[in-house]
């Protein structure tokens, strides 16, 4: 008999749905799958056991499986994959799915489901996974026929990774994993209702080029779309060709080198004074792969008070003019649009009004002179900003940095000068506490041998602390930088500013001994209490190449993140440290 692929002419070889799942993952080149077993997915786990191409990483909670797959994607340019069982397995993963959805991360979630005949019968460990996840996925599927399984998984990977990326869930009943059918994995997946635009409209790009060349006070504002589309080199070409100032959103850090003079720092609620003022007072704004969200521009009404022309480049048409009306919308894949825009601009760059641009830069330098990120460097108590600055120096700016959510996240964003894309991994849109450690796991597995550090706070870290066990099992040599102020820091800051210093439930009154805790998991623990010991501790930790080192830095409990744009205020209405 003649064998062609996985089928034999005359008699097709039938394989189980569980085997099809694994064969599909192999065909997609999936290297790691993060998961936790349970009854509805045991046949899939059995097939994973029988092969060695797709490696499974056993997390200690399904939320961490989703977070680790998310970070694996962010740090590798690949689609992250996780596997969870039915009922509480998939509901535990929902927070991680929603986190990926808000930040447009390509991810495929495989969830087990009760047998098809039991669906809707309140069976043991049954939930409506499709209904529950519908608001926080790009798309989802319930596969009721094993003959549709391979094609559905192919569709999931295509949908997750094209257009505006996002998580896609495939819910697989247990009996579908048992049923058999011939296996064929399609090379592509054509979907009549899904055809994302890639090329920008030529007329719109021409209008944008004309506006840019006429600008007197230009500004380039880039976001996570630049990172996700691997467009950082094109963004750098645009900025250098024009000589314009540039800012990144929290999600866009690393999209332009953070140590370059034309970079004004991050913008937004905790952005720099110079970035926010330039955003507010520019006359032509070029938005690239960003969505004008509330933490970036503050009050849209205040933002709209200054007349300006706005060019908005984004692959998702629903993001354009959603919060801010734009003048030149360009729907398309960011690199395709930037290539065409540069093709038109580079021969005409001399037309930029250099006199006006010089005056604009002079104004920006005055704003920069406010030194909005200064802090007390003579403090006898460890300042969290100092720890991040020293982290940057010790790692030479070349580490993968993950963070949880809170003050420590903002200090990491402000003081670690990210020079490369995909090195800064944090939860932007959903603001999910607990992501830092599983994010670091995913980033390390995606980049073996690289330096990975997790900047975290004691409130966030305790949410997924069980993953220290996963790190031990898979020998992940992460470096954990705990900025320990014994408070839910950002909650305390808001309570100080806006709630009359009434610190309702923001004080962490029963913290563990983190050093002993880390040691109990088999890792190295260090406690640092003096500013003079910060640099030495970091050097010692990073010298231990094969160990997970947990550094507990006891920091100033009263330190706040500045600048700060209060909720409901505009970009130029920042609170600076000297104003309090």
Secondary structure, 3 states (H helix, E strand, C coil): CCEECCEECCCCCEEEHHHHHHHHHHHCCCCEEEECCCHHHHHHHHHHHCCCCCEEEECCCHHHHHHHHHHHHHHHCCCEEEEECCCHHHHHHHHHHHHHHHCCCCEEEEEEECCHHHCCCCCCCCCCHHHHHHHHCCEEEEECCHHHHHHHHHHHHHHHHCCCCCEEEEEEEHHHHHCEEECCCCCCCCCCCCCCCCCCCHHHHHHHHHHHHHCCCEEEEECHHHHHCCCHHHHHHHHHHHCCCEEECCCCCCCCCCCCCCEEEECCCCCCHHHHHHHHHCCEEEEECCCCCHHHHECHHHHCCCCCEEEEEECCHHHCCCCCCCCEEEECCHHHHHHHHHHHHHHHHHHCCHHHHHHHHHHHHHHHCCCCCCCCCCCCCECHHHHHHHHHHHCCCCCEEEECCCHHHHHHHHHCCCCCCCCEECCCCCCCCCHHHHHHHHHHHHCCCCCEEEEECHHHHCCCHHHHHHHHHCCCCCEEEEEECCECHHHHHHHHHHCCCCCCCCECCCCCCHHHHHHHCCCEEEEECCHHHHHHHHHHHHHCCCCCEEEEEEECCCCCCCCEECCCCECCCEECHHHC
